[in-house]
Amino acid sequence: MDAKWRFIQISALVIAATATTTFAQSGEHSFGEAFFVSRRNDGSIEVLGSAVTWFLLFLSVISIGLIVHLALANQRPSVLPDALVHKIRAHIKKKKFQHAIDAAAKDDSYLGRILVAAFKEAKFGFPAMMRALEQTADELATKRLRRIELLNVLGQVSPMIGLFGTVYGMILAFGAIVAAGGSADPVALAGGIGTALTTTFWGLVVAIPALSGYAIIRNKIDELTVEATIEAEELLNSFRPRRPSQGVPSNKIKAESKPSKTLEVV
């Protein structure tokens, strides 16, 4: 989280420095300044239009920071670490079931946590282990998906904020026409139209990366969590009690139908 907010602060400083450099030009208002500040016909700053623009700039920085943070937090090592899979398979192959359980307990990945939840139900039998695995997998996957919902919110809301600035800018433009008696000079219309277009521009700048990042990260989470759940189920199959073959005495069937002692080590 610290790295994410540090990235956001640095990005905000870069934007502020760029805007300050643009404003420092002598006498004339540059083309670049129009992307950061809205002005009235007399050259004064339009406060509301500029506030909308800078608010969208702030949302843009947050959006980029969230995309980077969430993309790094949902990489394969944090969901389905290959090293953990190989380690658990090696322990199971050698019949070292307690070592496999300990390896999963020491790992904080998605796979490790759903395996630990399953192992905790081992004393209740294999079906209880599978139910615990599926329930925990759903909860953890939902939690990961809930974290990226903020990107979706930013992508949906930012165009509406830009549209607010668009409507406000058009009100200013039509107000200039009314003030001029229906024949306003194009220069008098430039302020309102500029505000309308600038806020629309920054609304799209926020929305496009946010919605794209949301879709990409969501698909990545779905892919990795499903793969990790399938892998966990395959690992748990090693703990499944064997079914008795036909012709086996009934007392032996009852003995083998009980939960395996190996599952009771948790």
N, C-alpha and C positions, 0 to 999 in steps of 0.2 A: 504493500500500500504506500509506503514511503517513496518508493521509486516512482510510482504512478503520479503522486502529487508533485514530486520534484520535476517530473517531465512536464506537467501542466504549468507549473510556475515558470519554467524556462521558456516554454512556448509563449506564455503570456508576455514575458519580458521581451521576447523577440518581436512580437506583434507591436507592442508599445513602442519599442525602439524604432521600428520601421515607420510607424505612424508619426512619431516625433520628428524623425528626419524629413519626412515629407512635408510636415507643417512648417518646418524651419526655412523653407524657401522664401526668398525676399519678395515682397510686393504682390506676387501673382499666386493664384491658386492653381495647383497642378492637377493633371488628370488623375494621378494616383490618390490625391487627397479626397476626391469625390467618393472613393470606396470606403472611406473611414468617417467622413464628416458631411452632414447635410447642411446646406446653407440656404438662407432666405434670398430674396431678390436684391436686398441691399448689402449682401455680403456677410451678414451676421449669421451665427451658428443657429441652426434649427435644433433645439434641445431634444425634443421628443424623437424626431427622426434619427438624430445621432445616437440617442440612447438605445433605440431599437437595434441599430447597426452594431454598437459595441456589445450589447447583450448577446447578439448572435455570434459575434466574434468569440466571446467568452464560452458560449456553448460549443463552438467549433473546437476550441482547445480542449474542453472536457471530453468531447466525443473522441478526438484523436487519442487522448490519454487512456480512455477506457478501452478503445480498440486494441491498443498495444498491450495494456495490462491483461485483458481477458484472453487475448490470443496467446500470450505467454503462459497464463495460468491453466490453459486447457490443451497443452501439448501432450503428446503420447506418454512421456515419462511420468506425468502427474495423474494419468488415468489408467494406463495399462503398461507398466514398466516391464520390459522384456526380461530384465535381470531377475525380477521377482518370480516370474513364471518359470524360468529355467531353474531357479533355486528350489522352488516348491516341488517341481517335477522330479528333481534329483533326489530330494528327501523322500518323496513318496515311493520312488523306484527302489530306494534302499530300505523301505519300511520304517523310516524314521519319521513317524507321523507327528510326534511332538515337536520336532525340529521344524517341520513344515508350518505348524500352527504358530510357533514362535516367530518364524520369518515373516508371516503375514501380519502378526501383531506389531512388529517393529516398523512396518511400512505404512505411511500415511496416504498412500495413493487410493484412488477409487477402488481398484481391484483388491488391495489389502484390506480395506475397511469392510467390503461386502463379504470377504472370506472370513474375517474375524467375527462378523455378525452370525454367519452360518455355523462356525465352530462353537460359538457359545451355546447353541441349541443342540449340540451333539448328544447330550445325555437323554434327549427326548426322541432320538431316532433320526434316520435319514430324511424322511418327509418334512420334519420340523426344520432341519437344516436348509432344505431347498426353499421352504416358505420364507425363512428369515433372510436368505440370500435375495430372493426376488423382491421382498418388501424393502429391504435396505437399498437395493439397487435403484428402485423407483424413487425413493426419498432423496438419495444423493444426486441422481440425474436431474430430478426436479429442482433441487437446490442450485445446481450448476446453471440450469436454464433460466432460473429466476434472476440470477446475477446479471445476465446479459439483456434482460428486459429493458434496462435503462437505455440501452442503445436504440431499441425499438421506439421507446417513448420520445427520445430526442429526435429520431428520424421522422416521427409523426407530427410532433409539436412545432418543430422549427419552421416548416413551410407555413404553418398557420401564423406564427409570429411575423414571418416575412410578409404574409398577406395583410396582416394588420398594418405594417408599414406601407404597403402598397396602397391600401385604401386611404390611409392618412395622407400620403403624398398626392393622390388624385384629388382629395378634398382641397389641399393647398392650391393645386393647379386650377381647379374650377373656381376657387375663391379669387384667384388672380384674374380670371376671365370676367367674373362678375364685377370686380373692383374696377376693371378697365372698360366697363360698359359693353362687353361682348366682343371687343376687338383687342385682346391683350397682345402685347409684344411677346415674341418667342422667348426673349430673355426673362420675362416675368413668369413664364411657365416652366422655365428650366429647373427652378428650385424644387417645385413639387414633383415634377416628373423624375428628377434625379433621385429624390428621396424614395419614390415608389420603386424605381428600378434597382437601386442599391440594396434596399431591404429584401427584395425578392431574390437578388443574387446571393446574398449571404444566407438566406433561408435555405436555398438549394445547396450551398456549400456545406452546410451542416447536415442536411438530410441525406444527401447521396452517399457520403462515406459511412454515416451511421447505419443506414439501412443495409448497405452492402456488407459492412462488417458484421452486423447482426445476423444476416443470412448465412454468411460463411462460417462464423463461429458456431452458430446453432447446428448447422449440418455436421461440423467437426465433432461437437459434443455428442450428437446422436450416434454418429458412426463409432466413436471410441467407446462410449458407454455400452452400446449393444455388443460390440466385440469383446469388451472386458467381461460382461455378464455371461456370454457364451463360454468364454475361457474359464471363468470361475465354476460354471456348471460342469465342465469337463473335468476340472480338477477335483470337484466333490464326488464325481462318479467313482473315484478310487476308494471312497469311504462307503460305497453302497454295499449293504449286506448281500451275500451270495444267496441265490435262490436254491433250495434243496432239490435235488434230482428225484425222479420217480423211483419208487421202491425203497426209499430211505425210511427207517423206522420213525414212528411218530414222535418218540421222545427226542430223537436227534433233530427232527424238524423244529420242535419247540425250542430247543437249545439254540439253533441257528437263527431263529426268528427274533431273538432278543437283540437289542442294540449292541453293536460291537464294543468290546472293551477299549479298542483304540479310540473310539469316538468320545469316551468318557474322560479323556485326559485333560479336557479343558476345565 
